[in-house]
Amino acid sequence: MDNRYLALLGVLAVTACKGSPPADAATTPNKPASAFMLTEEQRARIHTQPMAQSTFRPTVSTTGTVAFNGDRSTPVLSQISGPVTRIFVNTGTYVHVGTPLAAVTSPDFAQAFAAYQKAQTALRNTARIATLNRKLFDAGAIAKSDLDQSLADSASAAADRDAAIEQMRAFGVDSATIHNIQEGTPTSIVSGLIRAPIEGVVVEKLINPGQVIEAGQTQCFTIADLSTVWVMANVYESQLSAVNKGESAVITTDASPDSFPGRVDYIAAIVDTSTRATAVRIVVENHRQVLKRDLYVRVAIHADRSTTGILVPVSAVLRDEENLPFVFVAASDGGFNRRSITLGTRVGDQYEVPSGLATNDQVVTEGGLFLQFAQSQ
């Protein structure tokens, strides 16, 4: 405790031992019950500051947690049902679009391969018949309807062939292998592949060799681009009006001495009923991948627009038994009144006070703790 506060407490103790203070140093008949009077010696150690309207840019200070950037991360679901035969990557592996992640033996894949072969054979036959029928039609040997039917059969077979190719692509067959299949080159395809849908880092591996997975249901991996992350900050009702989309933010954490710049990307449309806080999403540059998912961070959101209001020094704000903020304000009769206030955003070493104070109020900025202690005696 500051030596000046110790001296004040000593003066208070001496005053209490002497009994009731004189009328001009204690209470007066016209003084409000909430006022507190001091002796001249005590008063000399109390500092006050007049309140005035100030123009400032609020800074909302709060906390949040780190999440993967949902626009640059994705769960990887298998498109094939069957047992996993091999896994090609581990967590931490950087992959590109199309990188094989795992191999799966599946009757679905075998069926797709067989469907392609049947469709390709049907296409050859129907195309040959269509070509022959065109020559016959040109020679007047068949009707126009017969030619049209053969052309439709050929187009239908071509559509079936293309669908079978797309099905194989969905099962992870690469373009070179599909080209070999189309050319009739022998291939040794025995399983389908799960491939990376985006570029990034494998941050979760959720399957193991031998595990039977289900197409469209089993999540096998999670891939995320870690160059940026989301910070989900909690902004309370009293501060929400000071936060707008596009404003800059600074993220700090005990995990690093560096700060991380970010920008407000989204403000939720609902309020958490249990905490009365609104989620604010901030996109943050993740230098050296320091920010990890679920990491606890501190957030400072800087308003772009200036506002006008009363600012009170942080040292002047005290808390009552219910943790509600108040200050001491000098009364016209020389005493000091306790005044409940509402705190807004913090601006450097000051708080915005939306309500509770008026211009020219003399607020105690030094010695408030002594007044609070003395008033409780």
N, C-alpha and C positions, 0 to 999 in steps of 0.2 A: 504494500500500500504506500502511496505517495506520502512523504514526510509532512506535507501541508495538511493532508487529511488526518494524519495522526495528531497533529497539533490541534486541529479543530475538534477532534473527538476528546482530546484532553481538556480543552476549554469547556466543552459540553458537560463532561463529568464533573468539573469543578462547579459549574453553574448549578447542576442538579444537587450537589451536596449542600449548597447554600440555601436550598429551599426554593420557594416560589420566586420567580424573577420579578423585578419591579414592573409597574403597570406600563411604562413606556417601552419595555423591552419584551413583553410577553404578548398578551392579548389585549385588544381594545374592544369596547362595546360595539363599535360599528364594523369591525373586521369580520369577514366571512369565516365560518367555522373551519373551512379548509385551509385558511392562511396559516403560515408559520413565521413567527418573528425571530429575529436574531439580534444579538448585541452588536455594537459597532465593531468590536474586535473580530467577531465571527463574520460579520458582513464583509470585512476587508478581504477575506479569503474566498468570497463567492464572486465569480465572474459571470456576466450576462452578455447577451448579444441581441440586438434588435432584429426582428424578422422582416424580410423584404421579399418582393417578388423577384425571381431570378429566371433567366432563360437558359435552358440546358437540354442536353440529349440524354434521356434515361438509359441506364444500363440494368438489365434484368439479370440478376445472379441467381442461379439455381443449380440443380444437379441432374444427372441423366445417366443412361447406360448406352453402351455401344452395340450396334447390330450390323449385320451384313447389309450392304447396299442392295435393297430388293430389286432395283432396276439392273443390277449387274451380278446377280447371283441366282442360282436355280437348283432345285432338287432334280436329280437324274433318276427317272423312272425307267424300268425295263420295258421294252416293247415285245419281249419274248418270254414265254413261260417255259420253265424247265430248270434243271440243276445247273449251278455255276460250275464251270470246269476250270476256269483260270482267271486270276485277277492280275492286271498289268500295271496298276498304279497303287501308290500308297498316299496317305494324307501328306500334304505338303508338296506333292508333285504339281508342277506347272504344266497345263495341257492347252492345246489349241483345238479349235473346232474340228471335230472328226477324229480326234485321238482315241484309239481303242482303250476302253477302260476295263472291260471284262468280257469273257467268252461264255456263251450259254448253249448247251446242247438242248435242242427243242424239236418236238414233232411239228410245231408251227413253222419253223424254218424249213424243215424238210418238205412240208406241204407246199410252202411258197415256191421252193426250188422246183418241185414237180409241176406246179401250176404253170410256171414259166415255160418249162420244156413242152408241156401239152399245148400251151397257147402258141409257142413258136412253131410247132409242127402243124397246128391247124392253120396258122397264117401262111405257111409255105404252100399248103394244099389249096387253100381258098384263093391265094394270089395266082397260083398256076391255073386254076379253073377260070378265074376272072379274065386272065390274059387270053386263054383259049376261046372263051365265049365272045370276047370282043372281036377276035378274028372271024369267028363264025357269024357274028351279027353283021360285020362289014361285008361278008360274002352273001348275006341274006339267008343263012341257014337256020338261024334261031330268031325267036321273037325278042323285042326290046325288053319285055318283062323278065325274060330269062337272064339277060345281061345285067339288068338292074339288081336282080336277086344275088347273082354271083359277086357283084361289086359290094353289096351290103354285107354279105358273108365275110368278105375279105376285110372290110373296115371293122367289123365286129371282132374278128380274130386279132387284128392289130391293136384294138383297144384292150382286149384281154391280155395281150402280150405286154403292153405298156403298164397295165395295172400290176402284173406280176413282177415287173422290174421295180416299180415303186415299192412294192411290198418287200422285196429283198433289200432295197435301200433302207427301209424302215427297220429291218432286222440287222443292219450294220454292215451289209456287203458293200465294199468299196467299188468305185467306178471302174477301176482297172479289172477287177474280177468279173464285174458284170459284162464288160467289153469282151473278155475272154469267153464267157458263157455264150454271148451272142455270136461270137465267131466260131463257136464249136470247139474251142481249145480245151483240152482236159483240165479240170480243176480239182483240188482236194479240199473242197469245202465240207467241213463236218459239223460246224456250229455257227451260230449267229454271234454278232458282237454288239456290245453296248458301247456307244461312242459319246464323246463329249459334245454337248450341244452348244456350248459357249467356250470362250477362252478365259482362263483364270486358274486358280489354285484349287486343288482337291482339298477341301477343308473337313470333309466327313467321308468315311468309308463304312458303309452300313451292311455289307454282305461279306460272306466268306465262301471259299471253295466248297462245293458240295451242297450248299444251301439251295433249296428249291424256291424259285421266285415266280411271281405271277405277273403277267403282262398288264401294264397300266396301273398296277396296285403297289408293287414293292418299290420303295425308294432305295436305290443302291448307293448313291453318292450325293454329295452336295459340292457344287463348284461355285466359287465366288471370285470376282475381281476385287482384290484387296487394296487397289490403289486409292479407293475412296470407301468410306463407311458411312452409315447413318448413326447419328447420336439422337436418341429419343429423350428429350428434356421434359421436365415436369414444371409447367408454369401455372401458378395459382391465380385465382380470380382477380385479386387486387393488382396483379402485374400484367394480366393478359392484354389490356388495352395498349400497352407499350410495345407489343410484339407484332410485327407484320412480316409477311412473306417477302423474301429477298434481302432482309437485313443481315448484316455481318455478325459473326459470333466467334468467340475464342474459347477453345477447349483446353483445359489443363487436367493433369492426372498425376498421381504420385508415382506412376509407372515410368515417367519421363520428366526430365527438367525442362523440356521444350514445350511450347504451346502449339496448338494446331488451329489454323484458321478454317472457318466454315461459313455456311450461309443457310439461312432459314429456308426450307424447301416446302414445308407443309405445316399447317396448323389444324389439328383435329377438330371435327365438327361436334364432338361430344365431350362431356366432362366426366372423369372417373368419379362415380358416386361415393366411393370409399375414401378417396384422398382429396376430392374436390379440385383436382389438378387437371389441366388440359395437356395432352401430349403435343409437343412441338418437335418436328423432325428437322434435323440439320445435316446437310451433306458436308462431310469433312475430308480434306486431303489427308491420307494416311501415310505420311512419310515414314519410310523404313518399316512399315507395317507394325508400328508400335501399338496402335489401338486394336484390341482384341474384342471379340464378341462377348457381351455381358460385362465388360470392364466398367467400373464405376468412375465417372468423370465429373468435373465441375464445369459449369457452362456460364459464360457471360455474353448476353445478347445485347448488341449496341443498336439503339434506335437510330434510324436515318433522319427522322424529323425532330426538330426542336419543339420544346414545350415550355410553358411558363407556370411557375408555381413557387411555393415556399420550400426552402431547403433548410434543414436543421442539422447541426453537426452530430455525428454518431455518438460522440461523448456525452451529448445532452440527453439521449434517449435511455430511459430506465424501464424496468419491468416490475409489475406488481405481483401479488401472490398468485394471480391467475395467468401470469406471463403475458399480460396485456401491456402495450407500450404507453408511457406517459412522460411528461417533462414537468419541470418546475418553472412557473412564470412569475415574475416580480409583480406584486400587487401595488396599487396606488398608495396604500398606507404604509408601505415599507416592508410588508410581509411577502411570503411566497406561497402561491397556490399550486397544488398538483393539478395538472391538466391532462386528461386522456386524449390521445391523438391516434390517427390512422396513418400507418406507414405505407408508402408507395415503393417505388424503385430506389435502389441505392445509386448515388452519383458520386463516385470517388469516396471521400470520407464524410459524405453527407447523405441524409435520407430525404426523399420527397415526402411532404406531409399534405395529403389531399384534404384532410379535415382536422380541426382541433386547434389550429393556430390562425392568427390574423396578422396582417401587416402592422409592424411597430410593437408587437408583443415582445417583451424583454424575457428571453428564455435563458435559463441557467445553463451555461456550457461547461463550467468547472465548479465543482463543489456539490453537484447534485446527489452524489452518494452520501455525503455528509448530511444533507437535508433529509434524505430518505431514512437514514439511520436515526437522526435526531427526532424526526416526526413519529417514529415507531416507539420511542421511549415513553 
